[in-house]
Amino acid sequence: MTDKPRNQKPTAVFEVLDDSGVGLSDGDALLDGRERRLVEGAANFYALAGPGQTFRLTVLRGPAGTMPALTDEDRTTIEWEDDREVVGSLVVRSLVHTTSDHSPADGLVDIAVDVGGAPQSVTAYHQLTGVLGKARKAVRFLAPVQFDALRQFRTDMVERKGRDIPRKAPVRLTRGAEATPHGDQPAILFGLHWLELGGAERWAVDTIRLAKEAGFTPIVVTDRDSAQEWITRPELDGALVVPLTLPLDPKQESAFLNGLLSMYDVRGIHLHHCTWLYDKLPWIKSIRPDIPVVDSLHVLEWRTGGFVDISVRLSNMIDRHHVISPQLRDYLVGKHGLPAEKVVFATLAGLTTGGIAVGGSDEAESNPFTVSFVGRFTQQKRPYLFLQLAAELKKSSPREVRFIVHGHGELAAEVNSLRARLGDAVELRGADRPVSDTFRDSDVLVISSDNEGLTLTSFEATAAGVPVVSADVGSQSSLIADDLLCPRHPYSFVQAAAARIRTMMTSPDQRKTWLDEQAAKAEAFAKLPRAEDWTRDLYQGWLK
């Protein structure tokens, strides 16, 4: 095995010629750390896509809630909206060379980079336009539970119907035609959805850490509009980060990838929910069929197919599919006929449980009984359904009960509004409180999601000694006590979950029986191959 230095600084792809207000060269900046990394990511993109060229980036800031616009095809304009303020200017020269006879282009290329505004969550429903869009938005927020019931009926129809997925034809080449020799710094190209809180993103960031520990430079590409609040995480220190904003100029797509492949010795590609990079796999395989490709899959989206169906369509370009649940393994191998040896089931058990102590609320002292929700405030997680359950329990509980809602996200305004109707019985907690505190204070955790793979919060609750009542979705049955799995449909879920929680309130012995069953399932799961171990071995193999 080649002995590579640890956590080496990535090969520079640009040099700073002038810096006013950005702070990449001297740290004297009008930008905060998140905004500075966004500008650096934009400079990375243009340097890689424009070898040898000089770029002047005019840095704009928008109102709160506006998304960054860093690389899309409108960036070459020298006009911008009235509500954008200029907060910096950066002149950089690309250090990238993709051909031996390349000479730097003359002149200065002007780019207007918009770092957006302060992060502010907005749902896709808020962005609906037109008469039908506005009607759908009105129904969604006036009657969230009834609207959700209609969504679940649609899910049932799609699930029963099934669908065939066409496959992309394979690339038959065994050797690619390289324009120039690649760089000598070993790297792994990562494709992510975005840099925000989420289970898939938590695992993606962990694989970036593993790549650094193995001696690779991580190259991290995202393709989803986002404030990229995780871009300042320490795992990304020393990585080359490029937050794409789409659509790109078509001429720049291959130029950008050519720049990456020429500047670095890319030893592998690891996909974590990145549609843009999935779609580029056939082209990458046509010029570099030697680069191995793996993806990590988390959840089956019945209504849209999601990333799992994208993965099936492009399976001929992918060497290994890593799945985190038995459901996904069975879907790929059983339903779509992928070779069993190509699908790796490796669990995320233990990924986020390190700082959680066994405990949970002491039943003898727990008065009132505490029911908790931990998760993002999104349509998938259905926090409004948890609050519907809270309203039901507040009316029918055999003893005093309180509720903790711990999280944040795009449905925060709705959560605050619904919570106000329940008064002091509901406590809201955010990122300023550790999740371990909530598990310590809880008698039961509720997972109200309409779709999941296998939730990390289930593992965390088990580590804390807290039973979990969950919607019967994804592979939750692999970890949750059988009696605590509730129907996915909203009204049935509330009825079943309330009944189980009332039983826990009146029967500590039954609560312990369910918790013991949950712990036994978790113990069995812990004996399965761990994703961290599998990935570490995979990356070590890429170093050879």
Secondary structure per residue as TSV (DSSP state, phi and psi in degrees):
chain	resnum	aa	ss	phi	psi
A	1	M	-	360.0	138.9
A	2	T	-	-73.0	133.1
A	3	D	-	-88.7	109.1
A	4	K	-	-106.8	145.5
A	5	P	-	-64.4	148.9
A	6	R	T	-86.1	141.7
A	7	N	T	49.5	41.1
A	8	Q	-	-68.9	151.2
A	9	K	-	-70.7	137.1
A	10	P	-	-65.3	148.2
A	11	T	-	-55.1	129.0
A	12	A	-	-66.7	135.0
A	13	V	-	-105.5	-8.1
A	14	F	E	-151.3	159.6
A	15	E	E	-118.9	145.6
A	16	V	E	-87.3	123.1
A	17	L	E	-97.0	-31.6
A	18	D	E	-155.8	138.6
A	19	D	E	-139.3	115.9
A	20	S	E	-127.0	106.3
A	21	G	S	87.1	-14.0
A	22	V	S	-84.2	-46.3
A	23	G	-	91.5	16.4
A	24	L	T	-72.5	-28.8
A	25	S	T	-100.0	-37.4
A	26	D	T	-123.2	-3.7
A	27	G	S	78.9	-6.6
A	28	D	-	-86.5	103.0
A	29	A	-	-139.7	153.7
A	30	L	S	-91.5	-4.5
A	31	L	S	-100.8	152.0
A	32	D	-	-85.5	178.1
A	33	G	H	-61.8	-39.0
A	34	R	H	-64.6	-47.0
A	35	E	H	-63.6	-38.5
A	36	R	H	-63.1	-40.7
A	37	R	H	-70.2	-30.7
A	38	L	H	-63.7	-44.1
A	39	V	H	-64.5	-41.8
A	40	E	H	-61.0	-39.9
A	41	G	H	-63.4	-39.9
A	42	A	H	-64.4	-42.9
A	43	A	H	-62.2	-38.0
A	44	N	H	-58.0	-45.6
A	45	F	H	-61.9	-51.2
A	46	Y	H	-67.1	-34.8
A	47	A	H	-65.2	-39.2
A	48	L	H	-73.6	-36.0
A	49	A	H	-82.3	-18.0
A	50	G	S	-127.3	72.8
A	51	P	T	-53.2	128.8
A	52	G	T	77.7	-6.7
A	53	Q	-	-82.5	161.1
A	54	T	E	-109.8	133.2
A	55	F	E	-124.5	139.8
A	56	R	E	-110.9	115.6
A	57	L	E	-99.7	112.8
A	58	T	E	-87.1	121.4
A	59	V	E	-98.7	123.2
A	60	L	E	-110.6	153.1
A	61	R	E	-126.8	133.7
A	62	G	-	-101.7	179.9
A	63	P	S	-66.2	162.8
A	64	A	T	-55.4	134.9
A	65	G	T	93.5	-13.6
A	66	T	-	-78.6	144.8
A	67	M	-	-87.4	150.7
A	68	P	-	-60.4	149.1
A	69	A	B	-132.9	102.5
A	70	L	-	-113.7	-36.1
A	71	T	S	-132.5	-0.4
A	72	D	S	-69.2	168.1
A	73	E	T	-68.0	-10.2
A	74	D	T	-89.3	2.3
A	75	R	T	-72.9	-16.7
A	76	T	T	-81.7	1.1
A	77	T	-	-72.2	152.9
A	78	I	S	-113.2	24.6
A	79	E	-	-125.6	153.7
A	80	W	-	-151.4	170.2
A	81	E	-	-62.8	155.2
A	82	D	T	-64.1	-27.6
A	83	D	T	-88.2	7.2
A	84	R	-	-94.1	133.4
A	85	E	E	-107.4	144.9
A	86	V	E	-83.8	122.8
A	87	V	E	-122.2	3.7
A	88	G	E	-178.6	162.0
A	89	S	E	-143.6	136.4
A	90	L	E	-138.1	127.4
A	91	V	E	-110.8	123.2
A	92	V	E	-130.5	151.3
A	93	R	E	-115.4	130.1
A	94	S	E	-67.7	135.4
A	95	L	-	-102.5	12.6
A	96	V	-	-88.8	138.5
A	97	H	-	-134.0	121.7
A	98	T	-	-105.9	-12.1
A	99	T	S	-136.5	150.9
A	100	S	T	-66.7	-27.3
A	101	D	T	-100.9	17.1
A	102	H	-	-71.2	137.0
A	103	S	-	-125.0	141.7
A	104	P	-	-57.9	141.3
A	105	A	-	-70.4	146.4
A	106	D	S	-77.2	157.5
A	107	G	S	87.2	175.7
A	108	L	E	-116.1	129.9
A	109	V	E	-97.9	122.7
A	110	D	E	-93.6	133.4
A	111	I	E	-130.6	134.4
A	112	A	E	-103.3	108.9
A	113	V	E	-100.1	125.3
A	114	D	E	-109.2	113.3
A	115	V	-	-82.6	1.8
A	116	G	-	74.5	-165.5
A	117	G	S	-110.5	-173.4
A	118	A	S	-58.0	141.1
A	119	P	-	-55.3	134.9
A	120	Q	-	-154.3	123.6
A	121	S	-	-78.2	134.4
A	122	V	-	-134.5	140.9
A	123	T	-	-86.6	161.3
A	124	A	T	-62.1	-29.1
A	125	Y	G	-66.2	-35.2
A	126	H	G	-66.2	-22.0
A	127	Q	G	-94.5	2.2
A	128	L	-	-67.7	140.6
A	129	T	-	-124.0	173.2
A	130	G	H	78.7	171.0
A	131	V	H	-63.6	-48.0
A	132	L	H	-65.8	-40.0
A	133	G	H	-62.7	-43.8
A	134	K	H	-66.3	-36.5
A	135	A	H	-65.8	-42.8
A	136	R	H	-63.4	-41.3
A	137	K	H	-63.0	-42.6
A	138	A	H	-62.2	-45.5
A	139	V	H	-63.5	-42.7
A	140	R	H	-58.0	-44.0
A	141	F	H	-91.8	-19.4
A	142	L	H	-80.8	-32.5
A	143	A	S	-140.2	70.5
A	144	P	H	-62.7	-37.6
A	145	V	H	-72.5	-42.6
A	146	Q	H	-64.1	-40.2
A	147	F	H	-62.5	-40.2
A	148	D	H	-64.7	-36.6
A	149	A	H	-59.8	-40.5
A	150	L	H	-65.1	-39.0
A	151	R	H	-62.5	-38.6
A	152	Q	H	-69.6	-35.3
A	153	F	H	-63.4	-39.0
A	154	R	H	-64.0	-41.1
A	155	T	H	-59.7	-43.0
A	156	D	H	-57.7	-43.4
A	157	M	H	-64.3	-44.7
A	158	V	H	-67.1	-40.0
A	159	E	H	-63.5	-40.4
A	160	R	H	-70.8	-36.8
A	161	K	H	-71.6	-41.5
A	162	G	-	70.8	174.4
A	163	R	-	-157.5	147.2
A	164	D	-	-90.3	143.4
A	165	I	-	-117.1	117.5
A	166	P	-	-65.9	148.1
A	167	R	-	-103.5	140.1
A	168	K	-	-70.3	132.5
A	169	A	-	-61.8	143.2
A	170	P	-	-70.3	159.8
A	171	V	-	-90.8	122.7
A	172	R	-	-87.4	-8.0
A	173	L	-	-68.1	145.8
A	174	T	S	-109.1	-12.8
A	175	R	S	-139.5	129.9
A	176	G	-	-87.9	160.1
A	177	A	-	-96.2	107.9
A	178	E	-	-95.3	131.3
A	179	A	S	-68.4	-38.2
A	180	T	S	-144.0	160.2
A	181	P	-	-61.3	148.0
A	182	H	-	-81.8	170.9
A	183	G	-	-68.3	175.0
A	184	D	S	-105.6	3.9
A	185	Q	S	-92.2	113.8
A	186	P	E	-65.4	136.3
A	187	A	E	-142.8	156.7
A	188	I	E	-120.7	131.6
A	189	L	E	-91.6	120.1
A	190	F	E	-107.8	135.2
A	191	G	E	-112.2	120.0
A	192	L	E	-120.8	157.3
A	193	H	S	-66.9	-55.9
A	194	W	-	-164.0	178.1
A	195	L	S	-110.9	74.7
A	196	E	S	-138.9	167.7
A	197	L	S	-60.2	131.5
A	198	G	S	173.2	157.1
A	199	G	H	-63.4	-45.5
A	200	A	H	-63.1	-39.2
A	201	E	H	-70.0	-34.7
A	202	R	H	-62.9	-41.5
A	203	W	H	-68.8	-40.1
A	204	A	H	-60.0	-45.2
A	205	V	H	-63.4	-35.6
A	206	D	H	-66.4	-37.5
A	207	T	H	-68.4	-32.1
A	208	I	H	-63.5	-41.3
A	209	R	H	-61.1	-43.8
A	210	L	H	-62.8	-37.5
A	211	A	H	-63.3	-42.6
A	212	K	H	-63.7	-42.2
A	213	E	H	-63.4	-30.4
A	214	A	H	-79.7	-10.8
A	215	G	T	104.2	9.4
A	216	F	-	-92.1	154.6
A	217	T	E	-90.6	119.4
A	218	P	E	-77.0	131.8
A	219	I	E	-109.0	114.2
A	220	V	E	-113.3	117.1
A	221	V	E	-114.5	131.0
A	222	T	E	-117.3	156.0
A	223	D	-	-133.0	9.3
A	224	R	S	-111.0	132.9
A	225	D	-	-55.3	129.7
A	226	S	-	-168.7	154.8
A	227	A	-	-73.8	-10.4
A	228	Q	-	54.1	53.6
A	229	E	G	-65.0	-20.4
A	230	W	G	-89.6	5.0
A	231	I	G	-66.1	-17.1
A	232	T	G	-96.2	6.7
A	233	R	-	-62.6	145.5
A	234	P	G	-62.8	-26.2
A	235	E	G	-61.8	-21.8
A	236	L	G	-92.9	-3.6
A	237	D	T	-63.0	130.7
A	238	G	T	85.1	-1.7
A	239	A	S	-94.9	155.5
A	240	L	E	-94.7	109.9
A	241	V	E	-108.2	131.3
A	242	V	E	-131.5	97.0
A	243	P	E	-82.2	101.9
A	244	L	-	-73.7	140.9
A	245	T	-	-118.9	129.9
A	246	L	S	-105.5	158.3
A	247	P	S	-83.8	145.7
A	248	L	-	-79.0	157.9
A	249	D	-	-63.4	123.9
A	250	P	H	-52.2	-32.3
A	251	K	H	-68.2	-24.6
A	252	Q	H	-85.8	-17.7
A	253	E	H	-63.6	-54.9
A	254	S	H	-68.3	-34.2
A	255	A	H	-62.0	-42.1
A	256	F	H	-62.5	-48.3
A	257	L	H	-67.5	-37.5
A	258	N	H	-60.9	-39.6
A	259	G	H	-61.3	-44.5
A	260	L	H	-60.5	-47.9
A	261	L	H	-71.3	-21.0
A	262	S	H	-89.3	-31.4
A	263	M	H	-82.5	-26.5
A	264	Y	S	-125.4	156.7
A	265	D	E	-92.0	84.2
A	266	V	E	-73.2	114.3
A	267	R	E	-95.1	-13.7
A	268	G	E	-174.0	162.5
A	269	I	E	-124.7	130.4
A	270	H	E	-123.8	115.3
A	271	L	E	-96.2	130.4
A	272	H	E	-127.6	80.4
A	273	H	S	62.2	58.0
A	274	C	-	-130.8	98.3
A	275	T	H	-60.9	-42.3
A	276	W	H	-58.0	-46.0
A	277	L	H	-72.9	-36.1
A	278	Y	H	-53.6	-47.0
A	279	D	H	-68.0	-19.4
A	280	K	H	-92.0	-4.3
A	281	L	H	-59.3	-43.4
A	282	P	H	-57.8	-41.3
A	283	W	H	-67.0	-44.4
A	284	I	H	-60.8	-43.8
A	285	K	H	-66.2	-26.2
A	286	S	H	-73.2	-28.0
A	287	I	H	-104.9	-23.4
A	288	R	-	-137.6	67.6
A	289	P	T	-66.0	-10.9
A	290	D	T	-78.1	-14.7
A	291	I	S	-81.3	119.0
A	292	P	-	-72.5	148.4
A	293	V	E	-128.2	130.7
A	294	V	E	-129.6	155.7
A	295	D	E	-133.4	155.2
A	296	S	E	-112.7	126.9
A	297	L	E	-118.0	138.1
A	298	H	-	-119.0	-39.0
A	299	V	-	-147.2	140.4
A	300	L	-	-91.2	120.2
A	301	E	B	-96.1	101.6
A	302	W	T	-65.7	-37.2
A	303	R	T	-73.3	-35.6
A	304	T	T	-117.9	-14.3
A	305	G	B	89.4	-39.3
A	306	G	H	58.3	-154.8
A	307	F	H	-71.1	-25.5
A	308	V	H	-64.8	-44.2
A	309	D	H	-69.8	-34.3
A	310	I	H	-60.9	-41.6
A	311	S	H	-63.4	-41.7
A	312	V	H	-62.6	-43.9
A	313	R	H	-60.2	-35.5
A	314	L	T	-104.7	18.6
A	315	S	G	-59.3	-28.9
A	316	N	G	-66.4	-13.8
A	317	M	G	-100.1	-2.9
A	318	I	-	-115.6	132.6
A	319	D	S	-84.4	-36.2
A	320	R	E	-142.5	137.7
A	321	H	E	-106.0	116.8
A	322	H	E	-92.8	125.1
A	323	V	E	-120.7	149.3
A	324	I	S	-103.7	2.1
A	325	S	S	-146.2	154.2
A	326	P	H	-60.4	-34.6
A	327	Q	H	-58.5	-44.0
A	328	L	H	-69.0	-39.2
A	329	R	H	-59.3	-46.6
A	330	D	H	-66.7	-34.6
A	331	Y	I	-66.0	-45.4
A	332	L	I	-70.8	-45.1
A	333	V	I	-83.4	-48.6
A	334	G	I	-75.8	-47.7
A	335	K	I	-81.7	-40.8
A	336	H	T	-108.4	1.8
A	337	G	-	70.3	23.5
A	338	L	-	-68.9	144.4
A	339	P	-	-58.0	134.1
A	340	A	G	-59.1	-34.5
A	341	E	G	-71.6	-12.3
A	342	K	G	-89.6	-14.3
A	343	V	E	-107.6	121.9
A	344	V	E	-110.0	118.2
A	345	F	E	-95.3	111.6
A	346	A	-	-138.6	125.1
A	347	T	B	-83.1	153.4
A	348	L	-	-94.1	13.2
A	349	A	T	-55.2	131.4
A	350	G	T	89.1	-5.8
A	351	L	S	-61.4	-39.4
A	352	T	S	-123.1	15.6
A	353	T	-	-98.7	1.4
A	354	G	T	-59.0	-38.1
A	355	G	T	-97.1	14.9
A	356	I	-	-106.8	123.7
A	357	A	-	-91.8	148.7
A	358	V	S	-66.2	135.9
A	359	G	-	176.5	-89.0
A	360	G	-	75.9	173.8
A	361	S	-	-71.1	138.0
A	362	D	-	-75.0	115.6
A	363	E	T	-57.1	-35.7
A	364	A	T	-66.7	-28.3
A	365	E	T	-109.3	-5.3
A	366	S	-	-78.4	96.2
A	367	N	-	-144.3	106.0
A	368	P	S	-82.6	168.1
A	369	F	E	-71.6	133.1
A	370	T	E	-112.1	123.2
A	371	V	E	-112.3	129.1
A	372	S	E	-125.6	152.6
A	373	F	E	-123.6	130.6
A	374	V	E	-129.6	117.6
A	375	G	S	165.0	174.7
A	376	R	-	-71.5	147.5
A	377	F	-	-86.4	81.4
A	378	T	S	-131.1	166.8
A	379	Q	T	-59.4	-39.6
A	380	Q	T	-61.5	-41.7
A	381	K	T	-80.1	-19.8
A	382	R	-	53.9	57.1
A	383	P	H	-62.2	-28.6
A	384	Y	H	-62.9	-30.4
A	385	L	H	-74.2	-36.2
A	386	F	H	-60.4	-42.0
A	387	L	H	-69.4	-29.1
A	388	Q	H	-65.3	-41.5
A	389	L	H	-62.7	-41.1
A	390	A	H	-60.7	-41.4
A	391	A	H	-63.2	-40.0
A	392	E	H	-64.8	-44.9
A	393	L	H	-68.8	-34.3
A	394	K	H	-62.0	-33.0
A	395	K	H	-80.5	-35.6
A	396	S	H	-116.4	5.4
A	397	S	-	-69.4	138.3
A	398	P	S	-77.0	-5.9
A	399	R	S	-149.1	173.5
A	400	E	-	-63.1	138.7
A	401	V	E	-137.6	145.8
A	402	R	E	-133.6	167.5
A	403	F	E	-135.6	142.6
A	404	I	E	-119.7	127.6
A	405	V	E	-115.2	110.2
A	406	H	E	-115.6	113.1
A	407	G	-	162.0	-169.7
A	408	H	-	-160.5	170.8
A	409	G	S	149.2	-169.1
A	410	E	T	-66.7	-21.1
A	411	L	T	-97.9	22.1
A	412	A	H	-60.0	-41.2
A	413	A	H	-63.3	-41.4
A	414	E	H	-65.5	-42.2
A	415	V	H	-60.8	-44.1
A	416	N	H	-63.1	-39.7
A	417	S	H	-66.5	-46.4
A	418	L	H	-67.9	-36.1
A	419	R	H	-65.1	-34.8
A	420	A	H	-60.8	-29.8
A	421	R	H	-70.3	-21.4
A	422	L	H	-97.7	-5.7
A	423	G	G	68.2	-147.6
A	424	D	G	-72.6	-4.9
A	425	A	G	-68.3	-20.1
A	426	V	E	-113.0	125.6
A	427	E	E	-106.1	128.9
A	428	L	E	-95.6	133.9
A	429	R	E	-127.3	145.5
A	430	G	-	-121.2	-160.6
A	431	A	T	-67.5	-13.8
A	432	D	T	-76.6	-8.8
A	433	R	S	-113.8	132.9
A	434	P	-	-67.2	142.9
A	435	V	H	-61.4	-30.5
A	436	S	H	-59.1	-31.9
A	437	D	H	-63.4	-41.1
A	438	T	H	-67.3	-41.8
A	439	F	H	-62.4	-38.8
A	440	R	H	-62.9	-32.6
A	441	D	H	-89.4	-2.7
A	442	S	-	-100.2	147.0
A	443	D	S	-96.9	-26.9
A	444	V	E	-155.5	144.3
A	445	L	E	-106.1	138.8
A	446	V	E	-114.1	129.0
A	447	I	E	-111.8	107.6
A	448	S	-	-100.9	12.0
A	449	S	-	-59.3	149.9
A	450	D	S	-91.8	-5.9
A	451	N	-	-162.4	139.9
A	452	E	-	-154.4	170.6
A	453	G	S	-96.6	-85.1
A	454	L	S	-146.8	110.2
A	455	T	-	-71.1	139.0
A	456	L	H	-66.0	-30.7
A	457	T	H	-65.6	-26.5
A	458	S	H	-65.2	-42.9
A	459	F	H	-64.6	-41.2
A	460	E	H	-65.4	-43.3
A	461	A	H	-62.8	-41.1
A	462	T	H	-62.5	-42.7
A	463	A	H	-62.1	-30.3
A	464	A	H	-88.2	-4.0
A	465	G	T	77.7	34.0
A	466	V	-	-116.3	123.7
A	467	P	-	-67.9	153.6
A	468	V	E	-121.0	127.9
A	469	V	E	-101.1	123.1
A	470	S	E	-134.9	149.3
A	471	A	E	-62.6	142.5
A	472	D	S	-83.4	79.5
A	473	V	-	-130.6	157.8
A	474	G	T	55.5	-132.6
A	475	S	T	-109.7	28.1
A	476	Q	G	-58.8	-28.0
A	477	S	G	-65.0	-16.9
A	478	S	G	-70.2	-18.6
A	479	L	T	-126.9	-24.8
A	480	I	S	-94.4	143.8
A	481	A	-	-55.3	139.2
A	482	D	G	-55.0	-43.1
A	483	D	G	-69.9	-15.6
A	484	L	G	-97.9	7.5
A	485	L	E	-89.1	124.8
A	486	C	E	-115.9	154.7
A	487	P	-	-57.8	149.3
A	488	R	S	-71.7	-33.0
A	489	H	S	-62.2	138.2
A	490	P	H	-60.0	-47.3
A	491	Y	H	-68.2	-41.2
A	492	S	H	-65.3	-37.4
A	493	F	H	-61.6	-49.5
A	494	V	H	-60.6	-43.3
A	495	Q	H	-62.8	-47.6
A	496	A	H	-70.0	-44.0
A	497	A	H	-64.0	-41.2
A	498	A	H	-62.4	-40.7
A	499	A	H	-63.4	-43.8
A	500	R	H	-66.2	-39.5
A	501	I	H	-70.6	-37.3
A	502	R	H	-62.3	-37.3
A	503	T	H	-62.8	-42.0
A	504	M	H	-60.8	-37.8
A	505	M	H	-63.8	-36.4
A	506	T	H	-98.0	-13.0
A	507	S	-	-135.7	87.8
A	508	P	H	-57.8	-32.4
A	509	D	H	-65.0	-41.8
A	510	Q	H	-66.8	-38.8
A	511	R	H	-58.6	-43.5
A	512	K	H	-66.5	-37.8
A	513	T	H	-60.4	-45.4
A	514	W	H	-65.5	-40.0
A	515	L	H	-65.2	-38.7
A	516	D	H	-63.7	-40.2
A	517	E	H	-63.6	-42.0
A	518	Q	H	-62.4	-43.4
A	519	A	H	-65.0	-37.3
A	520	A	H	-65.1	-40.7
A	521	K	H	-64.9	-40.1
A	522	A	H	-64.9	-38.3
A	523	E	H	-64.4	-41.0
A	524	A	H	-64.9	-39.1
A	525	F	H	-65.2	-36.9
A	526	A	H	-65.1	-19.3
A	527	K	T	-83.6	-9.6
A	528	L	S	-76.6	162.8
A	529	P	-	-56.6	137.7
A	530	R	B	-93.8	138.4
A	531	A	H	-60.7	-37.1
A	532	E	H	-63.4	-43.0
A	533	D	H	-65.9	-44.2
A	534	W	H	-62.1	-43.1
A	535	T	H	-69.1	-39.8
A	536	R	H	-59.8	-44.4
A	537	D	H	-64.9	-38.9
A	538	L	H	-59.9	-48.5
A	539	Y	H	-66.1	-37.3
A	540	Q	H	-60.9	-37.7
A	541	G	H	-64.6	-32.0
A	542	W	H	-72.7	-16.1
A	543	L	H	-80.0	-18.3
A	544	K	-	-71.9	360.0
